[in-house]
Amino acid sequence: MLIALASLVAGGAIAAAAVNQVVTSSAPNDSSAVQTGPKELVEPSELINYGG
């Protein structure tokens, strides 16, 4: 019973740490991408080629 309780507490703490890390992370150069991104709007139905 003690091992199960300890596992539950440790698992919850690890899960909370993982969620916190995901919530506070951001992609590289997010602020730069906002400033230097495309200037013209693209229709939602338009297919965007990413170099392929």
Contacts in CASP RR format, 6 or more apart in sequence:
PFRMAT RR
TARGET T0000
AUTHOR 0000-0000-0000
METHOD contacts of the structure
MODEL  1
MLIALASLVAGGAIAAAAVNQVVTSSAPNDSSAVQTGPKELVEPSELINY
GG
27 33 0 8 1.000
42 48 0 8 1.000
END
